[in-house]
Amino acid sequence: MPFRPVGCAHILSPDLNPIEMAFAKLKAHLRRIGARTIEELWKAVGSICDLYTPGECWNYLRHAAYASDQRLKALEPGLA
């Protein structure tokens, strides 16, 4: 009997990777800030990280099909 793969294959795409979505926001803010030294860069990264809300992070995961609203409701009833 020949081998036949079952199920769906994972699509490797930056558009479906939640960390790439988060990094896109980080890079956009870093370009806007224009930090030119290592110290300025780390201060900027620290302030940008405060901009990520739990809901936004959950949306990155949901958009990439890593999570669902049912799971979110189980974890954070008021967030979904």
DSSP file (Angstrom, degrees, kcal/mol; ACC not computed):
  #  RESIDUE AA STRUCTURE BP1 BP2  ACC     N-H-->O    O-->H-N    N-H-->O    O-->H-N    TCO  KAPPA ALPHA  PHI   PSI    X-CA   Y-CA   Z-CA
    1    1 A M              0   0    0      0, 0.0     3,-0.1     0, 0.0     2,-0.0   0.000 360.0 360.0 360.0 127.6    0.0    0.0    0.0
    2    2 A P        -     0   0    0      0, 0.0     2,-0.3     0, 0.0     0, 0.0  -0.344 360.0-100.6 -72.0 152.4    1.5    3.4   -1.0
    3    3 A F        -     0   0    0     -2,-0.0     0, 0.0     1,-0.0     0, 0.0  -0.552  40.1-176.5 -73.0 130.6    2.1    6.1    1.6
    4    4 A R        -     0   0    0     -2,-0.3     2,-0.1    -3,-0.1    -1,-0.0  -0.973  22.5-130.8-130.3 118.4   -0.5    8.8    1.6
    5    5 A P        -     0   0    0      0, 0.0     2,-0.4     0, 0.0     4,-0.1  -0.384  23.1-149.6 -66.0 144.8   -0.2   11.8    3.9
    6    6 A V        +     0   0    0      2,-0.1     2,-0.1    -2,-0.1    -2,-0.0  -0.900  52.0  15.4-117.5 145.1   -3.4   12.6    5.9
    7    7 A G  S    S-     0   0    0     -2,-0.4     2,-0.3     2,-0.0     0, 0.0  -0.417  97.4 -46.3  92.7-169.4   -4.6   15.9    7.1
    8    8 A C        -     0   0    0     -2,-0.1     2,-0.2     3,-0.0    -2,-0.1  -0.776  51.5-120.9-104.7 148.2   -3.5   19.4    6.1
    9    9 A A        -     0   0    0     -2,-0.3     2,-0.3     1,-0.1    -2,-0.0  -0.588  31.6-108.2 -82.6 145.6    0.1   20.5    5.6
   10   10 A H        -     0   0    0     -2,-0.2     2,-0.6     1,-0.1    -1,-0.1  -0.578  30.0-134.0 -72.6 132.9    1.3   23.5    7.7
   11   11 A I        -     0   0    0     -2,-0.3     2,-1.0     5,-0.1     5,-0.1  -0.797  10.3-148.4 -90.8 123.0    1.7   26.5    5.6
   12   12 A L        +     0   0    0     -2,-0.6     3,-0.1     3,-0.0     5,-0.1  -0.790  42.8 137.2 -94.3  99.9    5.0   28.2    6.3
   13   13 A S    >   -     0   0    0     -2,-1.0     3,-1.5     1,-0.1    -2,-0.1  -0.998  58.3-134.6-144.6 136.8    4.4   31.9    5.6
   14   14 A P  G >  S+     0   0    0      0, 0.0     3,-1.3     0, 0.0     6,-0.2   0.809 107.6  64.3 -59.9 -27.5    5.4   35.0    7.5
   15   15 A D  G 3  S+     0   0    0      1,-0.3    -3,-0.0     5,-0.1     6,-0.0   0.739 106.0  43.3 -67.6 -21.5    1.8   36.2    7.1
   16   16 A L  G <  S+     0   0    0     -3,-1.5    -1,-0.3    -5,-0.1    -5,-0.1   0.114  92.5  96.7-110.1  20.0    0.6   33.3    9.3
   17   17 A N    X>  -     0   0    0     -3,-1.3     4,-1.6     1,-0.1     3,-0.7  -0.939  61.4-154.1-112.5 114.5    3.3   33.5   11.9
   18   18 A P  H 3> S+     0   0    0      0, 0.0     4,-2.0     0, 0.0     5,-0.2   0.826  93.9  55.7 -60.1 -32.4    2.2   35.5   15.0
   19   19 A I  H 3> S+     0   0    0      1,-0.2     4,-2.6     2,-0.2     5,-0.2   0.865 104.9  53.4 -69.4 -32.9    5.7   36.5   16.0
   20   20 A E  H <> S+     0   0    0     -3,-0.7     4,-2.0     2,-0.2    -1,-0.2   0.880 107.4  51.7 -66.3 -36.9    6.2   38.1   12.5
   21   21 A M  H  X S+     0   0    0     -4,-1.6     4,-1.4     2,-0.2    -2,-0.2   0.922 112.6  45.0 -63.9 -43.8    3.0   40.1   13.1
   22   22 A A  H  X S+     0   0    0     -4,-2.0     4,-2.1     1,-0.2    -2,-0.2   0.903 112.4  51.4 -66.9 -41.2    4.3   41.4   16.4
   23   23 A F  H  X S+     0   0    0     -4,-2.6     4,-3.2     1,-0.2     5,-0.2   0.841 102.9  60.2 -65.5 -32.5    7.7   42.1   15.0
   24   24 A A  H  X S+     0   0    0     -4,-2.0     4,-2.1     2,-0.2    -1,-0.2   0.923 108.2  44.1 -60.9 -43.4    6.1   44.1   12.1
   25   25 A K  H  X S+     0   0    0     -4,-1.4     4,-2.2     2,-0.2    -2,-0.2   0.924 114.0  50.5 -65.5 -44.3    4.6   46.5   14.7
   26   26 A L  H  X S+     0   0    0     -4,-2.1     4,-2.4     1,-0.2    -2,-0.2   0.931 111.8  46.8 -59.1 -47.8    7.8   46.6   16.7
   27   27 A K  H  X S+     0   0    0     -4,-3.2     4,-2.4     1,-0.2    -1,-0.2   0.878 109.6  53.9 -65.4 -38.0    9.9   47.4   13.6
   28   28 A A  H  X S+     0   0    0     -4,-2.1     4,-2.0    -5,-0.2    -1,-0.2   0.923 111.7  44.9 -62.7 -43.4    7.4   50.1   12.4
   29   29 A H  H  X S+     0   0    0     -4,-2.2     4,-2.6     2,-0.2    -2,-0.2   0.890 111.3  53.2 -68.1 -38.8    7.7   51.9   15.8
   30   30 A L  H  X>S+     0   0    0     -4,-2.4     4,-2.5     1,-0.2     5,-0.6   0.905 109.3  48.9 -63.3 -40.2   11.5   51.6   15.8
   31   31 A R  H  <5S+     0   0    0     -4,-2.4    -1,-0.2     2,-0.2    -2,-0.2   0.915 112.1  49.0 -63.6 -41.6   11.7   53.2   12.4
   32   32 A R  H  <5S+     0   0    0     -4,-2.0    -2,-0.2     1,-0.2    -1,-0.2   0.903 113.6  45.7 -64.5 -41.6    9.4   56.0   13.5
   33   33 A I  H  <5S-     0   0    0     -4,-2.6    -2,-0.2    -5,-0.1    -1,-0.2   0.887  92.8-152.6 -70.6 -39.8   11.4   56.6   16.7
   34   34 A G  T  <5 -     0   0    0     -4,-2.5    -3,-0.1    -5,-0.2    -4,-0.1   0.871  13.7-169.0  71.7  38.9   14.8   56.5   14.9
   35   35 A A      < -     0   0    0     -5,-0.6    -1,-0.2     1,-0.1    -2,-0.0  -0.383   9.5-176.6 -61.6 134.8   17.0   55.3   17.8
   36   36 A R        +     0   0    0     -2,-0.1     2,-0.3     0, 0.0    -1,-0.1   0.517  58.8  53.8-115.1  -9.1   20.6   55.6   16.8
   37   37 A T  S  > S-     0   0    0      1,-0.1     4,-2.5     0, 0.0     5,-0.1  -0.840  84.4-113.9-122.5 163.7   22.5   54.1   19.8
   38   38 A I  H  > S+     0   0    0     -2,-0.3     4,-2.5     1,-0.2     5,-0.2   0.911 118.2  51.1 -60.8 -42.6   22.2   50.8   21.6
   39   39 A E  H  > S+     0   0    0      1,-0.2     4,-2.1     2,-0.2    -1,-0.2   0.928 111.7  46.3 -62.2 -45.3   20.9   52.6   24.7
   40   40 A E  H  > S+     0   0    0      1,-0.2     4,-2.4     2,-0.2    -1,-0.2   0.892 111.2  54.2 -62.6 -38.9   18.2   54.5   22.8
   41   41 A L  H  X S+     0   0    0     -4,-2.5     4,-2.7     2,-0.2    -2,-0.2   0.936 109.3  45.7 -61.7 -47.8   17.3   51.2   21.0
   42   42 A W  H  X S+     0   0    0     -4,-2.5     4,-2.3     1,-0.2    -1,-0.2   0.875 112.5  51.0 -66.5 -36.9   16.7   49.3   24.2
   43   43 A K  H  X S+     0   0    0     -4,-2.1     4,-2.1    -5,-0.2    -1,-0.2   0.913 111.9  48.3 -63.5 -41.3   14.7   52.2   25.7
   44   44 A A  H  X S+     0   0    0     -4,-2.4     4,-2.5     2,-0.2    -2,-0.2   0.920 110.2  50.5 -65.1 -43.9   12.6   52.3   22.6
   45   45 A V  H  X S+     0   0    0     -4,-2.7     4,-2.4     1,-0.2    -1,-0.2   0.916 110.3  51.2 -60.4 -43.0   12.0   48.5   22.6
   46   46 A G  H  X S+     0   0    0     -4,-2.3     4,-0.9     1,-0.2    -1,-0.2   0.908 112.7  44.4 -61.2 -42.8   11.0   48.7   26.3
   47   47 A S  H  < S+     0   0    0     -4,-2.1     4,-0.3     1,-0.2     3,-0.3   0.861 112.9  51.7 -71.9 -33.8    8.5   51.5   25.6
   48   48 A I  H >< S+     0   0    0     -4,-2.5     3,-2.0     1,-0.2     4,-0.5   0.887 101.6  60.3 -68.9 -38.5    7.1   49.8   22.5
   49   49 A C  H >< S+     0   0    0     -4,-2.4     3,-1.1     1,-0.3    -1,-0.2   0.817  96.1  62.4 -60.2 -29.1    6.5   46.5   24.3
   50   50 A D  T 3< S+     0   0    0     -4,-0.9    -1,-0.3    -3,-0.3    -2,-0.2   0.696  92.8  66.0 -67.9 -17.3    4.1   48.3   26.7
   51   51 A L  T <  S+     0   0    0     -3,-2.0     2,-0.6    -4,-0.3    -1,-0.2   0.692  78.8  94.2 -77.5 -18.7    1.9   49.1   23.6
   52   52 A Y    <   -     0   0    0     -3,-1.1   -30,-0.0    -4,-0.5     3,-0.0  -0.645  63.0-161.1 -79.1 118.1    1.1   45.4   23.1
   53   53 A T     >  -     0   0    0     -2,-0.6     4,-2.3     1,-0.1     5,-0.2  -0.614  29.5-115.1 -92.7 158.0   -2.2   44.5   24.9
   54   54 A P  H  > S+     0   0    0      0, 0.0     4,-2.4     0, 0.0     5,-0.2   0.889 118.1  53.6 -57.8 -37.9   -3.2   41.0   25.8
   55   55 A G  H  > S+     0   0    0      2,-0.2     4,-2.1     1,-0.2     5,-0.1   0.897 107.9  49.1 -64.2 -40.0   -6.1   41.3   23.3
   56   56 A E  H  > S+     0   0    0      2,-0.2     4,-1.9     1,-0.2    -1,-0.2   0.917 111.3  49.2 -65.4 -43.2   -3.8   42.4   20.5
   57   57 A C  H  X S+     0   0    0     -4,-2.3     4,-1.9     1,-0.2    -2,-0.2   0.905 109.9  52.0 -62.4 -40.5   -1.5   39.4   21.2
   58   58 A W  H  X S+     0   0    0     -4,-2.4     4,-2.8     1,-0.2    -1,-0.2   0.898 106.2  54.4 -62.7 -38.9   -4.5   37.1   21.2
   59   59 A N  H  X S+     0   0    0     -4,-2.1     4,-2.9     2,-0.2    -1,-0.2   0.874 104.8  53.9 -63.4 -36.6   -5.6   38.5   17.8
   60   60 A Y  H  X S+     0   0    0     -4,-1.9     4,-1.5     2,-0.2    -1,-0.2   0.937 112.4  44.0 -60.3 -45.3   -2.2   37.7   16.4
   61   61 A L  H  <>S+     0   0    0     -4,-1.9     5,-3.0     2,-0.2     6,-0.9   0.905 115.1  48.3 -66.0 -41.7   -2.5   34.1   17.6
   62   62 A R  H ><5S+     0   0    0     -4,-2.8     3,-1.7     4,-0.2    -2,-0.2   0.913 108.6  53.2 -66.7 -42.6   -6.1   33.8   16.4
   63   63 A H  H 3<5S+     0   0    0     -4,-2.9    -1,-0.2     1,-0.3    -2,-0.2   0.854 109.8  48.9 -60.5 -35.1   -5.3   35.3   12.9
   64   64 A A  T 3<5S-     0   0    0     -4,-1.5    -1,-0.3    -5,-0.2    -2,-0.2   0.340 117.7-114.8 -87.3   7.0   -2.6   32.7   12.5
   65   65 A A  T < 5S+     0   0    0     -3,-1.7    -3,-0.2     2,-0.2    -2,-0.1   0.764  84.6 120.0  65.1  28.0   -5.1   29.9   13.6
   66   66 A Y  S   <S+     0   0    0     -5,-3.0     2,-0.3    -6,-0.2    -4,-0.2   0.612  78.6  18.4 -89.7 -15.4   -3.1   29.1   16.7
   67   67 A A        -     0   0    0     -6,-0.9     2,-0.3    -9,-0.1    -2,-0.2  -0.941  66.5-144.5-149.9 166.3   -6.0   30.0   18.9
   68   68 A S     >  -     0   0    0     -2,-0.3     4,-1.8    -3,-0.1     3,-0.2  -0.889  31.6-110.8-132.9 164.1   -9.8   30.4   18.9
   69   69 A D  H  > S+     0   0    0     -2,-0.3     4,-2.6     1,-0.2     5,-0.2   0.824 115.8  61.1 -64.3 -31.0  -12.3   32.6   20.6
   70   70 A Q  H  > S+     0   0    0      1,-0.2     4,-1.5     2,-0.2    -1,-0.2   0.915 105.6  46.8 -63.0 -41.0  -13.6   29.6   22.6
   71   71 A R  H  > S+     0   0    0     -3,-0.2     4,-1.7     2,-0.2    -1,-0.2   0.901 111.1  52.2 -65.7 -39.9  -10.2   29.2   24.2
   72   72 A L  H  X S+     0   0    0     -4,-1.8     4,-3.7     1,-0.2     3,-0.2   0.925 107.0  51.9 -62.8 -44.1  -10.0   32.9   24.9
   73   73 A K  H  < S+     0   0    0     -4,-2.6    -1,-0.2     1,-0.2    -2,-0.2   0.851 108.7  51.9 -61.6 -33.8  -13.3   32.9   26.7
   74   74 A A  H  < S+     0   0    0     -4,-1.5    -1,-0.2    -5,-0.2    -2,-0.2   0.848 119.6  35.0 -69.6 -33.5  -12.2   30.0   28.8
   75   75 A L  H  < S+     0   0    0     -4,-1.7    -2,-0.2     1,-0.2    -3,-0.2   0.906 135.9  15.0 -86.7 -46.3   -9.0   31.9   29.8
   76   76 A E    >X  -     0   0    0     -4,-3.7     3,-1.7    -5,-0.2     4,-0.8  -0.805  64.5-170.6-133.5  88.8  -10.2   35.5   30.0
   77   77 A P  T 34 S+     0   0    0      0, 0.0     3,-0.2     0, 0.0    -1,-0.1   0.804  87.0  44.0 -55.2 -34.7  -14.0   35.8   30.1
   78   78 A G  T 34 S+     0   0    0      1,-0.2    -5,-0.1     2,-0.1    -2,-0.0   0.505 101.1  70.2 -89.3  -3.0  -14.1   39.6   29.6
   79   79 A L  T <4        0   0    0     -3,-1.7    -1,-0.2    -7,-0.2    -6,-0.1   0.847 360.0 360.0 -86.2 -35.9  -11.5   39.8   26.9
   80   80 A A     <        0   0    0     -4,-0.8    -1,-0.2    -3,-0.2    -2,-0.1   0.477 360.0 360.0 -78.6 360.0  -13.3   38.2   23.9
